[in-house]
Amino acid sequence: MTASKPSLFSKLLVGWLIPLAIAAAGVLVFMGLGQQAPKQVVSDLSDPRVILTKMPMVSIDSMQEYRGIETLDIDLSGTVVPFRQVTIGAEVAGRVVLKTDQCRIGRYVHRGDLLLKLNPKDYELEIERISSLKESEYAQQRELEQEISNIKRSLALAEEELQLQEKELARLASLPEGFASDTEQDQARRQRIASANQVVTFQNQLQLLQTRRTRIELAERLAETQLAQAKVNLERSEIRSPISGVIINETVQEDSYVQRADKLCIIEDTERVEVSCNLRTDQLLLILDQISDGTNKDSSSQVLRASSYELPPTPVEISYQVAGRSDTVYQWHGKLSRYEGIGLDTQSRTVPVRITVENPRDVRRNGIAITEEGNGGLPALVRGMFVDVKIMTKPRRPLVLIPKLGLKPGGQLWTFKPEVSQGSGQTQSSNVGPDLNMSNPEDWQVGRIEVIGGIKTIRMSKVPHLGDREYWVAEADQRVSPGVKLVTSPLANLIGDGTDKVRTAKSNMGN
């Protein structure tokens, strides 16, 4: 029994008395500290400082004039496609007797390189046959010329004899009656008729020979044409590359027999390449509305009609970043060439266009021109490569630069309209303690916010003469012009009808 009493007392002490003592001590300490008097707040609404404290504080920036930017670039992604593919076909039939090592897939060939050779024996024999036929026609023509020469001499003698017979007949007719008998006169007439008949015979033979000469001349020209065709066929038995490029397909092997028009191989032209990409309609309008270079001043109806389906030759820069090497970028110069067909793409609703690279060997690495000798070979711009495209336009429409933070969601601008009068500008010190941290009205500019919508922005760009700051490039109009002040800081509960009053530091008004 005596042992349980200290145990009960300990429980009472720990469970009740000590917590109550701690709580009482806390209350006494709180009451001893007392209450802190709040700082005096100015409640006089006529004090400009009170008015300023009720206005939201904003940051502003100014629109800038569009200058210092040579070109307005349109960034796209594109795919390299071949400029043209040439299908080499057999122009004559024959057996393939030679296939060179160059006629293999992936081999680069130059213009005029021998690829295949067909059996030329048939065409060589054809040339010999036609050459012999032509010589035979020449011999017949020489023989005919000799016959014509003989007939002409005989005709001359016959005409001379006819003249003598006519003179004899005229002399007999001039004699007095009875000096020449009728028999003698009839004999003279018969001889004249025989001489005339001889002349007519020679004339007919001469005309016949001249007709034969025309036929032989036609046969001779036909033989010349056949001989030329045979020589062409002999040349066609050797298949040579018509362009410089890479063989991407081959279909015949040595000792194969090919017919005329059979496909032999396909060569892809590497002298020029193209890049296929797609433009949005707003980007297309920006390209079409450019400053004219004055190269085409023809205003005829045909030229105007064609210009509706053509693109201006806008310069383009094509870049390719090497996979795994982010610090290595190759660049080529190109030109916006033409539409890829006509109309919009039915799936993406964009405009497909083609860019032509006239000289793929004119390549730069990280902006520095490189040569084949110094680089150990130039990088190839080949089909299937995904490249970055930068179309460098020179817009004709007026543009303006909008600060990056000045453009609000929905294409809106919050313009700052400063108020000229802000009251007396004198501070009232009644009922204001010296420790109050109030604003000086002389350091602030009060204004109203007006919301402008429907801003047509083009892209964001860094402006070199403005410290490489980022600005939105937008179309200028009577509402959007250089010098307009824009609110760049966010605001809550904005009405936007010109009744929202805000303040900004006067140091910002000089921007």
TORDOFI-642826 format. One record per residue (C-alpha): residue number from 1; residue in one letter; x, y, z. Coordinates in pm, 1 decimal, always signed. Layout:
BEGIN
NUM  A  X  Y  Z
...
// end
This chain:
BEGIN
1  M  +0.0  +0.0  +0.0
2  T  +279.7  +245.2  +78.1
3  A  +447.6  +172.7  -258.8
4  S  +135.7  +262.7  -463.0
5  K  +99.8  +615.1  -316.4
6  P  +422.1  +759.7  -471.8
7  S  +324.8  +605.9  -799.0
8  L  -14.5  +780.9  -799.6
9  F  +140.3  +1113.4  -706.7
10  S  +390.0  +1085.2  -993.6
11  K  +110.5  +1025.7  -1240.7
12  L  -79.1  +1331.4  -1122.4
13  L  +231.7  +1545.7  -1137.2
14  V  +332.3  +1443.8  -1489.8
15  G  -15.6  +1416.6  -1637.1
16  W  -185.2  +1729.7  -1501.4
17  L  +20.1  +1971.2  -1298.6
18  I  +318.1  +2021.7  -1533.2
19  P  +106.9  +2081.1  -1853.2
20  L  -113.0  +2328.8  -1668.4
21  A  +190.1  +2514.7  -1542.4
22  I  +335.6  +2538.8  -1896.5
23  A  +6.6  +2670.6  -2038.3
24  A  -22.4  +2931.8  -1762.4
25  A  +333.3  +3048.7  -1825.1
26  G  +259.0  +3092.2  -2197.3
27  V  -47.9  +3301.9  -2130.2
28  L  +149.0  +3524.3  -1893.6
29  V  +426.2  +3575.0  -2150.7
30  F  +174.2  +3666.5  -2426.5
31  M  +4.0  +3918.3  -2202.4
32  G  +335.9  +4063.7  -2105.0
33  L  +441.4  +4129.0  -2465.8
34  G  +130.3  +4332.4  -2536.7
35  Q  -1.4  +4435.6  -2885.7
36  Q  +203.8  +4588.8  -3174.7
37  A  +38.5  +4901.2  -3316.1
38  P  -4.6  +4874.6  -3698.4
39  K  +162.1  +5123.6  -3925.1
40  Q  -46.4  +5420.7  -4010.5
41  V  -201.0  +5390.5  -4358.8
42  V  -293.7  +5700.2  -4552.5
43  S  -663.6  +5700.1  -4617.5
44  D  -686.4  +6036.4  -4794.6
45  L  -798.1  +5954.2  -5154.4
46  S  -685.0  +6297.2  -5272.5
47  D  -323.1  +6206.7  -5208.4
48  P  -156.7  +6101.2  -5541.0
49  R  +49.3  +5844.5  -5355.8
50  V  -268.5  +5672.7  -5241.7
51  I  -397.0  +5671.1  -5597.1
52  L  -71.4  +5521.9  -5728.7
53  T  -71.7  +5241.6  -5473.0
54  K  -412.1  +5133.1  -5599.3
55  M  -291.9  +5107.2  -5961.6
56  P  -119.1  +4791.5  -6093.0
57  M  +245.8  +4840.2  -6179.7
58  V  +338.8  +4724.3  -6532.7
59  S  +643.0  +4707.4  -6757.7
60  I  +624.4  +4853.2  -7106.4
61  D  +828.2  +4835.4  -7424.3
62  S  +803.5  +5004.6  -7763.3
63  M  +739.5  +4873.8  -8111.1
64  Q  +1038.9  +4918.4  -8338.3
65  E  +1078.6  +4999.9  -8702.9
66  Y  +1151.5  +4702.5  -8928.7
67  R  +1509.3  +4767.1  -9036.0
68  G  +1849.4  +4611.3  -8996.0
69  I  +1719.4  +4275.8  -9123.5
70  E  +1824.4  +4198.8  -9481.2
71  T  +1585.1  +3910.7  -9537.4
72  L  +1283.2  +3768.2  -9362.1
73  D  +1356.4  +3397.5  -9343.2
74  I  +1101.1  +3118.6  -9364.7
75  D  +1226.5  +2803.6  -9191.5
76  L  +1107.0  +2469.8  -9326.8
77  S  +1204.2  +2105.6  -9340.4
78  G  +1249.1  +1929.1  -9670.9
79  T  +1356.7  +1609.5  -9840.7
80  V  +1617.0  +1583.6  -10114.9
81  V  +1481.5  +1437.2  -10439.2
82  P  +1661.1  +1375.4  -10771.3
83  F  +1645.1  +1646.9  -11034.7
84  R  +1599.1  +1385.7  -11306.9
85  Q  +1643.6  +1015.5  -11373.0
86  V  +1745.3  +897.7  -11719.1
87  T  +1638.1  +551.5  -11832.5
88  I  +1888.9  +403.6  -12076.4
89  G  +1723.0  +175.2  -12331.6
90  A  +1847.2  -32.0  -12623.8
91  E  +1804.5  +158.4  -12951.6
92  V  +1899.8  -150.0  -13155.9
93  A  +1867.7  -522.2  -13097.4
94  G  +2159.8  -752.5  -13034.7
95  R  +2355.0  -965.3  -12792.1
96  V  +2549.3  -796.1  -12513.1
97  V  +2913.9  -876.0  -12580.4
98  L  +3061.2  -634.4  -12323.6
99  K  +2943.6  -491.7  -11993.0
100  T  +3194.4  -255.3  -11835.6
101  D  +3270.1  -237.4  -11465.0
102  Q  +3120.9  +112.2  -11459.6
103  C  +2777.9  -29.8  -11543.3
104  R  +2706.4  -138.0  -11186.5
105  I  +2462.2  -7.3  -10927.4
106  G  +2618.2  +272.8  -10723.6
107  R  +2896.0  +351.8  -10971.7
108  Y  +2949.6  +713.3  -11076.6
109  V  +2978.2  +759.0  -11452.8
110  H  +3071.0  +1060.1  -11662.4
111  R  +2902.1  +1178.8  -11976.8
112  G  +3020.3  +964.9  -12269.3
113  D  +3150.5  +668.9  -12066.0
114  L  +3098.7  +328.1  -12231.3
115  L  +2848.3  +114.3  -12041.3
116  L  +2746.5  -173.1  -12272.3
117  K  +2839.7  -298.5  -12616.8
118  L  +2615.0  -505.0  -12842.6
119  N  +2732.3  -738.7  -13118.1
120  P  +2813.7  -499.4  -13407.3
121  K  +2864.4  -765.6  -13680.9
122  D  +2517.4  -734.6  -13835.4
123  Y  +2545.3  -357.5  -13857.0
124  E  +2894.6  -370.4  -14004.7
125  L  +2769.1  -608.1  -14276.5
126  E  +2474.4  -378.3  -14340.1
127  I  +2713.8  -88.2  -14392.1
128  E  +2916.6  -293.7  -14642.2
129  R  +2602.5  -398.2  -14831.2
130  I  +2466.0  -47.7  -14859.1
131  S  +2809.3  +86.5  -14953.8
132  S  +2825.5  -165.0  -15242.1
133  L  +2472.2  -72.9  -15346.0
134  K  +2567.3  +290.6  -15346.3
135  E  +2873.4  +223.3  -15561.6
136  S  +2650.6  +27.6  -15803.6
137  E  +2416.7  +324.5  -15828.8
138  Y  +2714.7  +548.7  -15896.1
139  A  +2829.2  +316.1  -16177.3
140  Q  +2481.7  +314.5  -16332.9
141  Q  +2472.3  +690.1  -16315.9
142  R  +2809.7  +718.6  -16493.5
143  E  +2691.0  +472.8  -16760.6
144  L  +2373.9  +672.2  -16809.4
145  E  +2569.0  +994.4  -16843.0
146  Q  +2772.3  +833.5  -17119.0
147  E  +2457.1  +720.8  -17301.1
148  I  +2310.5  +1069.3  -17274.0
149  S  +2628.6  +1216.0  -17418.4
150  N  +2617.6  +973.1  -17714.6
151  I  +2249.9  +1043.9  -17781.7
152  K  +2317.1  +1417.9  -17780.4
153  R  +2589.5  +1378.8  -18045.2
154  S  +2365.4  +1156.4  -18260.7
155  L  +2080.8  +1405.2  -18223.5
156  A  +2305.0  +1686.9  -18342.6
157  L  +2398.6  +1489.4  -18658.5
158  A  +2035.3  +1398.2  -18725.3
159  E  +1929.7  +1762.6  -18696.3
160  E  +2207.9  +1864.4  -18937.7
161  E  +2095.2  +1600.4  -19188.8
162  L  +1735.8  +1722.5  -19154.3
163  Q  +1845.6  +2074.3  -19236.7
164  L  +2023.3  +1948.1  -19552.5
165  Q  +1712.4  +1758.2  -19662.4
166  E  +1499.3  +2068.5  -19611.4
167  K  +1740.1  +2273.4  -19822.7
168  E  +1736.2  +2006.4  -20097.1
169  L  +1359.2  +2003.7  -20096.5
170  A  +1345.0  +2381.6  -20112.5
171  R  +1590.7  +2389.8  -20405.8
172  L  +1385.3  +2142.0  -20605.6
173  A  +1073.8  +2340.1  -20538.0
174  S  +1241.6  +2660.0  -20662.6
175  L  +1338.7  +2511.3  -21002.7
176  P  +1120.0  +2590.5  -21305.6
177  E  +850.0  +2343.6  -21383.4
178  G  +981.5  +2043.7  -21573.1
179  F  +1340.7  +2057.3  -21444.1
180  A  +1266.5  +1811.5  -21158.0
181  S  +1030.1  +1522.4  -21199.4
182  D  +763.3  +1436.4  -20948.0
183  T  +954.7  +1123.9  -20857.0
184  E  +1261.2  +1325.0  -20759.0
185  Q  +1050.6  +1560.8  -20551.1
186  D  +874.9  +1269.5  -20374.7
187  Q  +1211.0  +1109.8  -20308.5
188  A  +1336.7  +1433.2  -20149.8
189  R  +1025.0  +1454.3  -19933.1
190  R  +1067.8  +1092.2  -19815.4
191  Q  +1430.3  +1158.8  -19721.7
192  R  +1326.2  +1472.5  -19524.8
193  I  +1059.6  +1273.8  -19338.9
194  A  +1312.5  +1000.8  -19258.5
195  S  +1556.6  +1260.8  -19124.4
196  A  +1282.2  +1420.6  -18912.3
197  N  +1184.1  +1078.5  -18782.1
198  Q  +1546.1  +1017.3  -18687.7
199  V  +1557.2  +1344.4  -18493.2
200  V  +1235.9  +1262.1  -18304.1
201  T  +1371.1  +916.7  -18217.8
202  F  +1688.5  +1061.8  -18068.0
203  Q  +1488.1  +1323.0  -17874.5
204  N  +1265.2  +1052.7  -17724.6
205  Q  +1567.8  +847.4  -17625.2
206  L  +1723.7  +1155.1  -17462.2
207  Q  +1409.1  +1224.6  -17257.6
208  L  +1393.2  +861.1  -17148.4
209  L  +1756.1  +868.3  -17037.0
210  Q  +1698.6  +1188.4  -16840.4
211  T  +1404.5  +1023.9  -16661.6
212  R  +1624.2  +725.5  -16582.2
213  R  +1887.6  +962.9  -16444.8
214  T  +1633.4  +1113.8  -16203.3
215  R  +1536.8  +766.9  -16082.9
216  I  +1902.5  +671.3  -16035.4
217  E  +1968.2  +993.0  -15842.6
218  L  +1675.9  +913.8  -15610.8
219  A  +1809.0  +561.2  -15562.3
220  E  +2150.5  +706.0  -15487.6
221  R  +2010.4  +942.1  -15220.9
222  L  +1814.2  +651.5  -15072.4
223  A  +2134.9  +450.4  -15052.6
224  E  +2305.7  +742.2  -14877.7
225  T  +2022.0  +760.5  -14624.7
226  Q  +2033.9  +386.8  -14564.3
227  L  +2410.3  +405.5  -14522.2
228  A  +2375.0  +687.5  -14267.8
229  Q  +2111.5  +484.9  -14080.3
230  A  +2338.7  +181.4  -14080.1
231  K  +2624.1  +389.6  -13938.2
232  V  +2393.7  +526.8  -13668.3
233  N  +2285.0  +173.0  -13578.4
234  L  +2649.2  +73.5  -13555.2
235  E  +2713.5  +363.8  -13318.2
236  R  +2406.4  +266.3  -13115.8
237  S  +2551.9  -77.0  -13059.7
238  E  +2777.8  +98.9  -12807.0
239  I  +2565.4  +229.5  -12517.8
240  R  +2725.9  +533.0  -12354.4
241  S  +2615.8  +745.4  -12062.3
242  P  +2430.5  +1059.6  -12178.7
243  I  +2482.2  +1239.9  -11844.9
244  S  +2711.0  +1241.8  -11544.3
245  G  +2554.4  +1066.4  -11249.1
246  V  +2515.6  +752.1  -11043.9
247  I  +2367.6  +426.4  -11172.7
248  I  +2075.5  +330.6  -10948.8
249  N  +1939.5  +32.5  -11143.3
250  E  +2059.5  -224.5  -11400.6
251  T  +1860.5  -499.5  -11570.6
252  V  +2092.3  -680.9  -11816.1
253  Q  +2404.9  -888.8  -11793.0
254  E  +2674.7  -984.1  -12038.4
255  D  +2572.5  -1236.2  -12311.8
256  S  +2207.2  -1138.1  -12271.9
257  Y  +2004.1  -1063.3  -12583.8
258  V  +1812.9  -738.4  -12582.1
259  Q  +1541.8  -613.5  -12810.3
260  R  +1498.3  -260.0  -12924.2
261  A  +1348.6  -35.8  -12648.8
262  D  +1444.4  -278.8  -12369.9
263  K  +1541.8  -98.4  -12046.5
264  L  +1910.4  -145.8  -11963.9
265  C  +1985.0  +81.6  -11665.1
266  I  +1877.8  +401.0  -11486.7
267  I  +2114.6  +690.8  -11414.2
268  E  +2037.1  +961.2  -11159.0
269  D  +2163.5  +1306.8  -11249.0
270  T  +2394.7  +1451.8  -10982.7
271  E  +2479.9  +1777.6  -11157.6
272  R  +2167.2  +1930.5  -11004.4
273  V  +1939.2  +1819.8  -10722.7
274  E  +1606.5  +1936.1  -10585.8
275  V  +1451.7  +1966.6  -10241.9
276  S  +1083.0  +1898.5  -10188.8
277  C  +907.7  +2089.4  -9910.5
278  N  +564.6  +2223.6  -9819.5
279  L  +453.8  +2580.8  -9751.3
280  R  +163.3  +2705.2  -9549.8
281  T  -63.6  +2941.3  -9737.8
282  D  +46.6  +3241.3  -9528.1
283  Q  +409.9  +3159.8  -9606.5
284  L  +322.3  +3132.8  -9974.9
285  L  +160.8  +3477.6  -9969.2
286  L  +475.9  +3618.5  -9809.4
287  I  +686.4  +3470.9  -10089.9
288  L  +457.9  +3597.2  -10364.4
289  D  +443.8  +3950.8  -10220.2
290  Q  +812.6  +4038.2  -10254.0
291  I  +1011.3  +4331.0  -10386.2
292  S  +1055.0  +4277.6  -10759.9
293  D  +1411.0  +4262.1  -10893.7
294  G  +1300.2  +4414.1  -11225.7
295  T  +1431.7  +4128.9  -11440.4
296  N  +1095.4  +4059.7  -11603.3
297  K  +926.1  +4379.6  -11716.7
298  D  +707.3  +4221.5  -11982.8
299  S  +345.2  +4301.2  -11907.1
300  S  +189.8  +4096.3  -12185.4
301  S  -115.6  +3886.5  -12112.7
302  Q  +72.3  +3560.1  -12164.6
303  V  +340.9  +3655.7  -11912.5
304  L  +83.2  +3772.0  -11659.5
305  R  -114.6  +3452.4  -11704.0
306  A  +196.8  +3238.9  -11654.6
307  S  +303.1  +3436.5  -11345.4
308  S  -9.2  +3314.0  -11165.9
309  Y  +138.6  +2963.5  -11169.6
310  E  +504.0  +3050.6  -11108.1
311  L  +710.7  +3137.0  -10803.7
312  P  +961.1  +3422.9  -10782.4
313  P  +1323.1  +3296.0  -10789.7
314  T  +1384.6  +3344.6  -10417.8
315  P  +1728.4  +3247.6  -10277.0
316  V  +1731.3  +2953.4  -10038.1
317  E  +1988.3  +2814.1  -9795.8
318  I  +1983.7  +2438.0  -9737.7
319  S  +2148.0  +2292.2  -9427.5
320  Y  +2221.4  +1937.6  -9323.1
321  Q  +2337.9  +1845.4  -8975.4
322  V  +2549.8  +1533.9  -8950.3
323  A  +2394.7  +1273.8  -8722.9
324  G  +2592.8  +1236.0  -8402.4
325  R  +2792.4  +1554.6  -8468.6
326  S  +2587.3  +1854.4  -8369.2
327  D  +2880.0  +2088.2  -8436.1
328  T  +2905.0  +1994.3  -8806.3
329  V  +2655.4  +2151.0  -9046.3
330  Y  +2684.9  +2159.2  -9426.1
331  Q  +2516.3  +2431.5  -9630.6
332  W  +2423.8  +2465.8  -9997.0
333  H  +2277.1  +2754.7  -10194.6
334  G  +1956.9  +2697.4  -10389.0
335  K  +1669.2  +2877.5  -10552.8
336  L  +1294.7  +2845.5  -10516.6
337  S  +1205.8  +2690.4  -10849.2
338  R  +842.0  +2597.6  -10900.8
339  Y  +528.8  +2438.9  -10766.2
340  E  +525.6  +2061.7  -10737.4
341  G  +221.4  +2015.9  -10953.5
342  I  -75.2  +2241.3  -10888.3
343  G  -306.8  +2281.9  -10593.4
344  L  -285.8  +2199.2  -10223.4
345  D  -193.6  +1871.4  -10062.3
346  T  -521.5  +1702.7  -9971.9
347  Q  -393.4  +1570.5  -9638.7
348  S  -179.2  +1851.5  -9496.6
349  R  -352.8  +2140.2  -9680.4
350  T  -13.1  +2284.8  -9765.8
351  V  +146.0  +2387.4  -10094.1
352  P  +419.9  +2150.7  -10221.7
353  V  +710.0  +2332.5  -10388.7
354  R  +1050.0  +2243.1  -10533.0
355  I  +1386.8  +2406.2  -10462.6
356  T  +1668.0  +2360.3  -10715.3
357  V  +2035.4  +2340.6  -10618.6
358  E  +2221.9  +2429.1  -10937.3
359  N  +2567.3  +2338.4  -10807.7
360  P  +2570.1  +2072.7  -10533.8
361  R  +2950.8  +2085.9  -10528.6
362  D  +2943.8  +2443.0  -10396.2
363  V  +2921.2  +2341.1  -10031.6
364  R  +3015.8  +2507.8  -9704.5
365  R  +3086.3  +2358.0  -9365.9
366  N  +2975.7  +2567.9  -9070.0
367  G  +2963.5  +2869.1  -9301.8
368  I  +3315.1  +2818.5  -9445.2
369  A  +3360.3  +2712.0  -9808.4
370  I  +3540.8  +2381.2  -9853.2
371  T  +3711.0  +2224.8  -10154.6
372  E  +3739.0  +1868.0  -10271.6
373  E  +4117.9  +1871.1  -10240.1
374  G  +4119.9  +2008.5  -9887.6
375  N  +3833.8  +1794.3  -9761.3
376  G  +3917.9  +1462.8  -9927.5
377  G  +3591.8  +1464.8  -10120.1
378  L  +3280.9  +1676.6  -10093.3
379  P  +2970.2  +1562.2  -9904.1
380  A  +2696.1  +1457.9  -10142.2
381  L  +2344.7  +1599.6  -10138.0
382  V  +2156.5  +1281.7  -10223.6
383  R  +1797.4  +1165.7  -10229.7
384  G  +1624.2  +1091.1  -9903.4
385  M  +1823.0  +1335.9  -9690.1
386  F  +1615.3  +1537.8  -9443.5
387  V  +1742.4  +1894.3  -9461.7
388  D  +1658.5  +2231.4  -9309.9
389  V  +1541.9  +2493.5  -9557.4
390  K  +1566.6  +2869.4  -9509.9
391  I  +1382.0  +3074.4  -9773.8
392  M  +1517.7  +3431.5  -9766.5
393  T  +1237.2  +3667.1  -9866.8
394  K  +1227.0  +4045.4  -9906.5
395  P  +868.8  +4144.2  -9824.1
396  R  +712.0  +4436.8  -10003.3
397  R  +443.1  +4503.3  -9742.0
398  P  +524.1  +4734.3  -9443.4
399  L  +636.1  +4548.1  -9132.4
400  V  +695.3  +4632.2  -8767.9
401  L  +885.8  +4471.3  -8480.6
402  I  +681.8  +4378.1  -8171.4
403  P  +862.9  +4292.8  -7844.0
404  K  +852.7  +3924.3  -7763.5
405  L  +652.2  +3968.8  -7441.7
406  G  +431.0  +4233.7  -7598.3
407  L  +230.7  +3980.2  -7799.0
408  K  -43.2  +3828.5  -7587.0
409  P  -237.3  +3504.2  -7647.9
410  G  -491.0  +3525.1  -7926.1
411  G  -280.9  +3769.7  -8128.7
412  Q  -357.9  +4063.7  -7898.0
413  L  -156.9  +4370.6  -7801.3
414  W  -202.9  +4573.1  -7481.7
415  T  -118.8  +4928.8  -7578.6
416  F  -28.6  +5181.8  -7310.7
417  K  -191.0  +5525.3  -7352.3
418  P  -26.1  +5774.3  -7109.8
419  E  -239.9  +6035.6  -6939.0
420  V  -119.4  +6393.2  -6966.6
421  S  -255.3  +6522.1  -6630.9
422  Q  -208.0  +6338.3  -6301.6
423  G  -328.1  +6606.7  -6054.8
424  S  -118.4  +6861.2  -5870.8
425  G  +163.0  +6618.4  -5819.8
426  Q  +218.0  +6748.7  -5462.5
427  T  +223.2  +6504.9  -5175.2
428  Q  +11.0  +6567.3  -4868.9
429  S  +182.5  +6490.3  -4538.3
430  S  -113.4  +6520.3  -4300.9
431  N  -169.8  +6213.5  -4090.5
432  V  +136.4  +6046.9  -4249.6
433  G  +422.0  +5927.9  -4039.4
434  P  +781.2  +5977.3  -4150.3
435  D  +843.5  +5600.3  -4172.7
436  L  +586.5  +5531.7  -4445.2
437  N  +728.4  +5385.6  -4769.1
438  M  +507.7  +5566.0  -5021.8
439  S  +570.5  +5617.0  -5396.4
440  N  +678.6  +5949.0  -5538.3
441  P  +429.3  +6046.2  -5813.3
442  E  +705.4  +6220.1  -6006.3
443  D  +868.2  +5881.0  -6074.5
444  W  +560.3  +5722.2  -6230.5
445  Q  +358.1  +5758.4  -6547.5
446  V  -10.9  +5678.9  -6531.4
447  G  -189.8  +5548.1  -6837.8
448  R  -471.3  +5338.2  -6969.1
449  I  -463.2  +5001.6  -7144.7
450  E  -631.8  +4949.9  -7479.7
451  V  -650.1  +4600.7  -7628.1
452  I  -584.3  +4556.1  -8002.5
453  G  -670.2  +4224.1  -8164.7
454  G  -619.4  +4061.0  -8502.6
455  I  -243.6  +4113.2  -8515.3
456  K  -89.3  +3934.6  -8816.5
457  T  +244.9  +3804.1  -8702.5
458  I  +488.1  +3631.5  -8935.5
459  R  +767.4  +3492.5  -8724.1
460  M  +1003.4  +3563.8  -8435.9
461  S  +1347.4  +3693.8  -8522.0
462  K  +1659.5  +3826.1  -8351.2
463  V  +1741.2  +4186.0  -8442.8
464  P  +2117.1  +4258.7  -8455.8
465  H  +2100.9  +4637.2  -8407.0
466  L  +1877.9  +4591.8  -8099.9
467  G  +2120.9  +4373.1  -7911.4
468  D  +2000.6  +4049.0  -8071.2
469  R  +1677.0  +4075.3  -7877.4
470  E  +1387.5  +3864.4  -8000.4
471  Y  +1101.4  +4045.1  -8169.7
472  W  +787.9  +3935.9  -8346.9
473  V  +776.8  +4045.5  -8710.3
474  A  +421.8  +4156.8  -8787.9
475  E  +234.5  +4342.4  -9057.8
476  A  +205.2  +4714.1  -8990.2
477  D  -118.1  +4911.9  -9018.1
478  Q  -266.1  +5232.2  -8877.1
479  R  -307.4  +5067.2  -8536.0
480  V  +34.4  +4902.2  -8527.4
481  S  +326.5  +5133.3  -8598.4
482  P  +675.7  +5201.9  -8459.5
483  G  +681.9  +5387.0  -8127.3
484  V  +358.8  +5244.0  -7985.3
485  K  +401.7  +5148.9  -7618.0
486  L  +305.6  +4792.9  -7526.2
487  V  +246.9  +4633.2  -7187.3
488  T  +481.3  +4336.8  -7149.4
489  S  +389.8  +4222.9  -6796.9
490  P  +84.7  +4005.0  -6716.1
491  L  -229.4  +4151.5  -6564.2
492  A  -533.7  +3998.0  -6398.0
493  N  -893.9  +4113.0  -6434.9
494  L  -822.4  +4319.4  -6744.3
495  I  -1128.1  +4471.6  -6910.9
496  G  -948.0  +4608.6  -7217.0
497  D  -1191.2  +4885.0  -7314.8
498  G  -957.3  +5169.9  -7224.3
499  T  -1077.0  +5208.6  -6865.1
500  D  -798.8  +5002.5  -6704.5
501  K  -556.1  +5243.0  -6537.9
502  V  -201.5  +5128.8  -6465.8
503  R  +128.6  +5288.3  -6378.8
504  T  +479.3  +5240.0  -6509.6
505  A  +813.8  +5390.9  -6425.2
506  K  +894.6  +5701.8  -6625.3
507  S  +1232.1  +5551.7  -6701.8
508  N  +1050.9  +5297.6  -6923.5
509  M  +891.1  +5570.2  -7133.7
510  G  +1217.7  +5640.8  -7309.2
511  N  +1243.9  +5289.0  -7456.1
// end
